[in-house]
């Protein structure tokens, strides 16, 4: 019997599907997979984004079946202060024991561990996986606000890198940073992607929140975090007073967004259902991906850019190491600083036509999640053949 592959995820299964769910759904066609959802402190109310059916129980692990060989496991709520290293270690070793117990209940006596949440490396002593796989999707420590939590995340990443049997990474910056530190030297570049059905989608009508906005309609879709370059968005709004700037997504940096809201031609839409995102993107004349300089920008491979291109939209972004020189780079106008950024938006508006829209869609076709998931399966199978001969 094949081992049960535990995937320690940072997203709930029924949230918007991205890399984690697509890859695990594909892998589960050929091997048993247990998708382990995240949790939160027992002292906190459930975050609003958690689907009601996925709410963590205070005391017990919940398991439900999502396919012939796919289970969704929802851990109990975490101990108070569980982002602190000592508490995190206790918490995740407890989770390791619970997961091992569930594996035995399902009839599995062998386990692998696939990490999206590197802190689950703390579960290794109690879960005792035969193989450890790390899919590194960003410079994760750079996202943590508290210094202690940031240090702990980076420590867990380093430990996972050093002990993993296989490492995947979303950007060349991450591959270059960690290749020499992997235990086996087995690291593969697997970028982010987009839903394949978006690439051939016929856009619908502009959604109501942006339907009345004047053109040129400049848009951003994604979470409004502090690592975005808000001065560039201010510059874009001011450079096109006859047009509009629309921001679609949850607000994570309230102060910066509130300052941007003061611009008379800015519309803050807020979060929207994933099903409506393609129609928002298709309603924009230019789409933006402005990241400010720093460790996040050096490593990030933004999902939003693949989504913009899949809908055929012109894209203006700050220079992103993960994409510069890559196969979709020629479809993006990169610019640094307010003057260059505004000039790039003007060029993007001038260069847009049916032929360039079709070229953008075709450029991201190899990055459909379905194609990337097949690629990941091949990488895992090749690694597994190598492990069986050692």
N, C-alpha and C positions, 0 to 999 in steps of 0.2 A: 504493500500500500504506500502511495506517495505521502510525503509529509504534508501537514496542514500549514499553508502559508498564511501567517498572521500579518496583516498590513496595518501598522500603527499610523493612522491618518490624522490630519489636522482639520478635516472637514467631515460633517455628517453625510451619510450616504444620500439622503434625500435633499440635501442642499443642491444648488446649481452644480451640474456635473462639469468637472474639469479633468485634469490629468489623472488624479488618483482614481476616481470612479471608472473612467474609461479603461485605464490599464488593468485594474483588478477585474472588471467585467470580462475583458478579453482573456486574461490569464485563467480565469475560473472555468473556461471551456475545456481546458486540458488538465487542470489540477485543482484540488480543493483549496479554497481561499476563505479566510475569515477576515472581514473588513472591520477593524476596530475603530469605532468612532471616538472623538475626543470627549473631554469632560470639563468640569469647572468646579470650583470650590463649593463645598456644602454651605458656606456662608453667603454665597451669591445667589440671586435670583437667576433663573435660566436666561441666557442672552436671547434677545428678540429674534435672532436669525435662526435659532434651532427649530426645525420642524416639530410640531406638537408630538408626533409619534416617536420622535427620537429623544425626547427629554430624558435625561439621566435620572435613574432611581437613586434615592439617597443611600441605599445600603446594598443593593444587589446588582449583579451583572444580568443584563437582558440579552437574549439571543433570539433572532428571527431568521428565517430562511428566505433568501432572495433569488435563489436559482438552484439548479440540480446539485451544484457543488460550490455554492456561495452562501455564506452566512454573514449576517450583520451582528456584531457584538457591541453593545453599549455599556461601557463600564459604569460602576456607581460613581456618585459625586466624589470629588477629591477631598482630602484633608484640608483644613484651614492652612493658609500660607504655603500651599504646595508648590509655588514657584521658587521657594527658597531651596537651595541645594540639598540640605539634610532632609527636609520634609519630602522633597521630590523623590529622593532615593527611596524612602520608605513607601511612598505612594506607588511608585512604578514597580517596585518589587512585589508589593501586594497585588498589583494588576497582573504581573507575570504569573503569580500563583493561581489567580482566578482564571486566566486564559489557559494555563496548562490543565486546570481542572475541567474546563469546558471542552478542551481537545479530547481528553480521556472520555468524557461523557458521550462525545460524538464518535468515539471509536478510533481516535488517532493517538498513536504513542510517539510520533515524531513531529517536529515543528521546524519551520523556517520563520524568520522575522524580517519583514520588509519595513524600513523606516521612512516615513515622511516627517514624523515628529522625532527628531534625534534624541530627545530626552528619554524616549523609551529604551535607549541603550541601557538605562538603569534596570530594566526588566530582564536583562539577559541572565543574571545569576539564578533567577527563579523559573523563568520560562525554559531555559536551556535549549535554545534553538540550534539545530545542526548547521545552519547557514544564516548569515546576516547580510542583507542587501540594503543599501542606502540609495534613495533617490533624492538628490540634493537640488532643490528647486530655486534657491536663492542664497544670498549671504544672510542666513536666518538670524544670526546674532545682531545684525544691524537694525532689525525691526524692533528689538526690545527696548523699551523706554528706561527701565530701571537698570542701573549698572550691575547689580548683583545678578539679576535675571539674564542680562546680556552675557556676563561672564560664564554663567552656568550653561547657557545655550551653546556658546562657542566651545566650551570644554566638552560638552556632549557630542558636538559635531566632530571635534578632533578625535575623540575616543571611537566614535562610530567609523570614521574614515580609517583609522588605524587597524580596526578589527574586522571590517567588512570583507566579505568574500567577493562582492561585486558592488561597484559604485556607478550610478548614473548621475549625470549633471546636465542642467538645462543650458549652460552657456560655456563658451570657451574660456572665459575668465575663471570660472569655477574649476574646469578641468585643469587649467594651467596652475591654479593655486594649490590643488590637492593631489595631482597625479603622483608626485614624488612621495607623498605621505601615505598612500594606500598600502595596505598590507601585501596585496597580491599584484599591484600595478594594473588591476583590472578595472578601468574606468572608461565609460562610454558617454559620448555626447548625445543626448536625446533632447532636442529643444521642445518648447511648448508648441501648442497648435490651436486648432479651431474645429468646431463641428463641421463635418463634411457637407451636411445638407445646407449649411449657410452659403457655401461657395456658389451653388447654382440656384439659390433662392431668388425669387422674383419679389422685389420690395413691395410692401404694402403701403398704405397711406401713412403720412406722418402722424405719429401719436398726438393726442390732444394737447399734452403739455408743451409741445414745441410747434404745433401746427400754425400758430399765428405769428411766429417769430420771423422778422424780416431777413432777407438774404443780403450778403453772404452769411450763411448760417454755419458758424464754427462750433465744433462740439468736442466734448471729452466724455468718455464713458469709463467708469471705474470708481473704486473707492477714493475719496478725497483725503489722502493721508498727508502728513507733514513733509514727506520726502518729495512732493511735487514742487515744481518751480512756479510758484504763484506769481512772482513779478512778470514772468513771460505771459501768463494768462491775462494779467492786467494790461500789458502792452498790446496784446491781441485785441482785447475789447476796445481799447482807446483808438487803435489804428483803423477800426472799421465801425465808426459811430453810426453809420447807416445800416449796419448789419447787427448781428447778435452772437453772443457766446452762451452756449447751453452746457451745463455740467450735469451729467446723469450718474447717480451712484450715491452710496451712503457717505455721510459727512463724518470724517474721523479727525479733522483739524478744524474745529468750529471757529476759532479766531480768524484763521486765514481765509476761510470761506466767507465769513461775515464781512470781512474787508472787501473781498471780491464782489459780494452782493451789492455793495454801494455803487458799483459802476452801473449806469442807467440801462445799458443794453445787455446785462448779464441775467440769465435765468438759471436758478438752482432748482433742478427737478427733483433731486433726491433719489432714493432707491426705487427700482422698477422691477417687475417680474422678468426673469430671464427670457421668457418667450417673446417679450416685446422689445428686447434689446436690438435685434437686427433692424427693426423698423425705425428705431431711434437713430442708429448709425446711418442707415440709408437716407435719412432726411437731412443729414449734414452735408454741406459743400466741402468742408475740410475737417479732418479729425486730428486731434492733438494727443501727443504723448510727451509731456514736458516733465522730465525728472531733473531735480537739482543735483549738482556734482556731489559725489560721496560714495561710500561703499555699496549702497543699494543700487545706484545707477551703474556702477562698474559690473555688477553681476546679474542684474535683472534681465529677464527675457519676457517682455510684457505680453500677456495674453491679448490685451486690447489691440495691439498692432496687427496680429494675425486676424482678429475679428474685423477690424476696419478694412483690411485688404480683401478679406473674403467677401465683403459687401461692395467691393470695387471703389472704395472711397480714397481720395488723396490723403496722405498722412504726412504730418510735420512732427518731428521729434527732436529732442536733444540727442547728441551723439551717444549711442549705446554700444558698448564694446561687444555685446553678445550678437549684434546684428551687423556692425560695420564690416564690410568685405564679404558678407554672407550672401546666400542666394536670393534673399528678398530685399537687400540693401538698396538696389537700384530703383525699387518701388517706393522708397521713403525719402523725403527731403529732410536732411539733418541740419540743424542750425543751433548755434550757441549765442546767447545774449539777446536782448530785446530787439535791436535793429535787425540782426540777421534772422531772427525768428519771424518777425513780421514780414520781412522780404520773402522768406520761404513760403509763408502762407499766400502771399500775392502770386508767387510763381506757381504754387499748387493750384490756385484757382484758374490761372491762365492755361495750364497744361492739361486740364481735365477734359476728356472726350470719351466716346464709347470705346475706342480702341485701347486707350490706357486703362480704362475700367476693367475691360476683359483681361488685359495683361496682369493686372493686380490680382484678380481672382485666380488665374492660372498659376501665378507665382507661389500661392500658398496651398495649392492642391496637394503637394507632397507632405504638407503639415497638417492634413486632416487627422483628427484623433484616431480614426480607424487605422490609417496607415502607420501612424506612430506606435499604436498599440501592437500591431503585427510585428513591427521592428523590435519592440521591447521583448515580445515573446521569443523572437529568434535569438536575441542576446542572452536571455535567461536559459534557453535550451542549449545554446552553445556552451555557456558556462557550466551547466549541469553535466554535460558530457565530459568536460574536462575534470570536474570534481569526481566523477565516477571512476576515472582512471588513475586517480592519485590515492 
